[in-house]
């Protein structure tokens, strides 16, 4: 059964990258418990627009928990309190009448705020461009069964490939490290035959780009794994480190 409630919000408002930001308090009444968190923001924005105020800017795309672009920090937790859930799939039934919820953007030097809850996550794109791919000849796609891959190796690669690049790992890390994201991209390809020819160049280039972007170093807090909506294991970071050492010491 659905029910209605009153929710108080403290939302980070920032007019632009160079502007000084602040938390602004809002109250939303008659909130249906079946609403998603993004629908709550939609309702608030309709009210703000009706009153002639600027709506709250926030990112979203699929609203199905697939893309992760909706990422924000809710009550100090990246993507909110529900484990393995993106913000768009967080529903108001998990809150109580009269609750106050604090909403803010990812906090990282490498993810500068564009406006309000929207951050520039293109640093992730540049890490992938540095080496998160395999080089293949153009033409017809190879037959799916051309290369036989053991089931365990294939499943491990798929687990790491599940990373959606939302940036929650960076937002949760006290060092703002991108090691889980970068490690997942490296571990995914390192575990497949198609990724092995370029594995040395790949890990060196991606780690270098990660450092250039200004992300911090991993110090094994494991907060990244705790908030990842896809449950990517921190074993990806161990694989990245092993691949990097092997690439640097072997000819």
QUIJOVEN-V509470 format. One record per residue. N is the residue number from 1. SS is DSSP state (a for helix, b for strand, c for the rest). OMEGA is omega in degrees with one decimal (* if undefined). D_LAST is the distance of its C-alpha to the last C-alpha in whole Angstrom. Layout:
N | SS | OMEGA | D_LAST
N | SS | OMEGA | D_LAST
This chain:
1 | c | 177.1 | 65
2 | c | 176.4 | 64
3 | c | -179.7 | 65
4 | b | -178.8 | 65
5 | b | 175.7 | 64
6 | b | -178.8 | 64
7 | b | 175.6 | 60
8 | b | -178.7 | 60
9 | b | 167.4 | 56
10 | b | -170.3 | 55
11 | b | 176.8 | 52
12 | b | 177.0 | 50
13 | b | -179.8 | 51
14 | c | -172.1 | 50
15 | c | -178.6 | 51
16 | c | -176.0 | 48
17 | c | -176.9 | 44
18 | c | -177.2 | 46
19 | c | 176.7 | 49
20 | c | -178.1 | 50
21 | c | 177.5 | 50
22 | b | 174.8 | 52
23 | b | 178.4 | 53
24 | b | -178.1 | 56
25 | b | 176.2 | 59
26 | b | 174.3 | 60
27 | b | 178.2 | 62
28 | b | -178.1 | 62
29 | b | 178.8 | 65
30 | b | 177.8 | 66
31 | b | 178.2 | 62
32 | b | -176.6 | 62
33 | c | 179.0 | 60
34 | c | 177.7 | 58
35 | c | 167.7 | 57
36 | b | -179.4 | 53
37 | a | 178.6 | 52
38 | a | 176.4 | 51
39 | a | 174.8 | 55
40 | a | 177.8 | 56
41 | a | 176.7 | 54
42 | a | -179.4 | 56
43 | a | 178.3 | 59
44 | a | -179.6 | 59
45 | a | 176.7 | 58
46 | a | 178.4 | 61
47 | a | -179.5 | 63
48 | a | -179.9 | 61
49 | a | 179.2 | 62
50 | a | -179.1 | 65
51 | c | 178.6 | 66
52 | c | 179.2 | 64
53 | c | 177.4 | 61
54 | c | 177.0 | 58
55 | c | 177.2 | 56
56 | c | 178.4 | 53
57 | c | 174.9 | 50
58 | c | -178.6 | 47
59 | c | 170.3 | 44
60 | c | 175.4 | 45
61 | c | -170.9 | 44
62 | c | -174.6 | 45
63 | c | 178.9 | 47
64 | c | 178.6 | 46
65 | c | -175.1 | 43
66 | c | -169.8 | 40
67 | c | 178.6 | 39
68 | c | -177.2 | 39
69 | c | -178.7 | 40
70 | c | -172.0 | 43
71 | c | 169.9 | 41
72 | c | 176.2 | 43
73 | b | -178.0 | 44
74 | b | -176.8 | 47
75 | c | 175.0 | 49
76 | c | -178.4 | 45
77 | b | 177.7 | 43
78 | b | -177.1 | 41
79 | c | 175.3 | 43
80 | c | -169.8 | 45
81 | c | -177.6 | 47
82 | c | -178.8 | 46
83 | c | 178.2 | 43
84 | c | -179.0 | 40
85 | c | 174.1 | 43
86 | c | -175.5 | 42
87 | a | -176.7 | 45
88 | a | 179.5 | 47
89 | a | 172.8 | 48
90 | c | -175.0 | 49
91 | b | -174.1 | 53
92 | a | 176.5 | 56
93 | a | 177.5 | 57
94 | a | 179.3 | 55
95 | c | -178.3 | 57
96 | c | 177.9 | 60
97 | c | 178.0 | 63
98 | c | 179.7 | 63
99 | c | 171.6 | 59
100 | b | -175.9 | 57
101 | b | 179.9 | 54
102 | b | -175.9 | 51
103 | b | -179.7 | 49
104 | b | -178.0 | 46
105 | c | 169.7 | 43
106 | c | 179.4 | 40
107 | c | 178.5 | 39
108 | c | 178.0 | 36
109 | c | -178.2 | 35
110 | c | 177.0 | 33
111 | c | -177.5 | 36
112 | c | 178.5 | 38
113 | b | 174.8 | 42
114 | b | 176.2 | 43
115 | b | 177.7 | 47
116 | c | -176.6 | 48
117 | c | -176.6 | 46
118 | b | 177.2 | 43
119 | b | 178.7 | 40
120 | c | -178.5 | 37
121 | c | -178.1 | 34
122 | a | 175.0 | 33
123 | a | 177.1 | 30
124 | a | 179.4 | 29
125 | a | -178.5 | 29
126 | a | 174.9 | 27
127 | a | 178.4 | 24
128 | a | 179.1 | 24
129 | a | -178.9 | 24
130 | a | -179.6 | 21
131 | a | -177.0 | 19
132 | c | -178.0 | 22
133 | c | 172.4 | 22
134 | c | 178.7 | 21
135 | c | -179.4 | 21
136 | c | 175.8 | 23
137 | c | 177.0 | 26
138 | c | -178.7 | 29
139 | c | -179.2 | 32
140 | c | 177.2 | 34
141 | c | 178.7 | 32
142 | c | 177.3 | 31
143 | c | -174.6 | 33
144 | c | -176.2 | 33
145 | c | -179.1 | 32
146 | c | 179.3 | 30
147 | c | 179.7 | 27
148 | c | -178.8 | 28
149 | c | 178.0 | 27
150 | c | -174.1 | 28
151 | a | -177.5 | 30
152 | a | 178.7 | 29
153 | a | -179.9 | 26
154 | a | -178.9 | 28
155 | a | 177.1 | 30
156 | a | 178.7 | 27
157 | a | 178.9 | 26
158 | a | 179.0 | 29
159 | a | 179.6 | 30
160 | a | 179.7 | 27
161 | a | -179.7 | 28
162 | c | 179.4 | 32
163 | c | -178.7 | 31
164 | c | 175.1 | 33
165 | c | -176.6 | 32
166 | c | 179.7 | 35
167 | c | 179.3 | 34
168 | a | 179.9 | 36
169 | a | 179.0 | 33
170 | a | -177.9 | 33
171 | a | -177.0 | 36
172 | a | -175.3 | 37
173 | c | 177.5 | 34
174 | c | 177.7 | 35
175 | c | -175.0 | 32
176 | c | -179.3 | 32
177 | b | 175.4 | 29
178 | c | -174.3 | 27
179 | a | -179.3 | 25
180 | a | 177.9 | 27
181 | a | -177.5 | 27
182 | a | 178.8 | 23
183 | a | 179.4 | 22
184 | a | 179.5 | 25
185 | a | 179.8 | 23
186 | a | -178.1 | 20
187 | a | 178.1 | 21
188 | a | -175.9 | 23
189 | a | 179.1 | 20
190 | a | -178.6 | 18
191 | c | -178.8 | 20
192 | c | 178.6 | 21
193 | a | -178.3 | 20
194 | a | -176.9 | 21
195 | a | -173.6 | 18
196 | a | -178.6 | 15
197 | c | -176.6 | 14
198 | c | -170.0 | 13
199 | a | -178.6 | 13
200 | a | -179.4 | 10
201 | a | -176.6 | 12
202 | a | -174.3 | 15
203 | a | 179.5 | 15
204 | a | -178.0 | 13
205 | a | -176.9 | 16
206 | a | 177.2 | 19
207 | a | 178.3 | 18
208 | a | -179.6 | 19
209 | a | 177.6 | 22
210 | a | 178.6 | 23
211 | a | 179.0 | 23
212 | a | -177.1 | 25
213 | c | 177.2 | 27
214 | c | 175.1 | 29
215 | c | 179.5 | 28
216 | b | 179.2 | 28
217 | c | 177.1 | 26
218 | c | 174.3 | 27
219 | c | 170.7 | 29
220 | c | 173.1 | 29
221 | c | -179.9 | 33
222 | c | 174.3 | 32
223 | a | -179.5 | 35
224 | a | 179.5 | 33
225 | a | -176.3 | 33
226 | a | -176.4 | 37
227 | a | -177.1 | 38
228 | c | -179.0 | 35
229 | c | 178.1 | 38
230 | c | 176.0 | 36
231 | c | 179.2 | 35
232 | c | -177.1 | 31
233 | c | 176.4 | 30
234 | c | 172.5 | 28
235 | a | 176.2 | 25
236 | a | 179.9 | 24
237 | a | 177.4 | 23
238 | a | 178.0 | 21
239 | a | 178.8 | 19
240 | a | -179.8 | 18
241 | a | 179.4 | 17
242 | a | 178.9 | 15
243 | a | -178.4 | 13
244 | a | 179.8 | 13
245 | a | 179.1 | 12
246 | a | -179.4 | 9
247 | a | -176.6 | 8
248 | a | -175.2 | 8
249 | a | -179.1 | 7
250 | c | -178.9 | 4
251 | c | * | 0
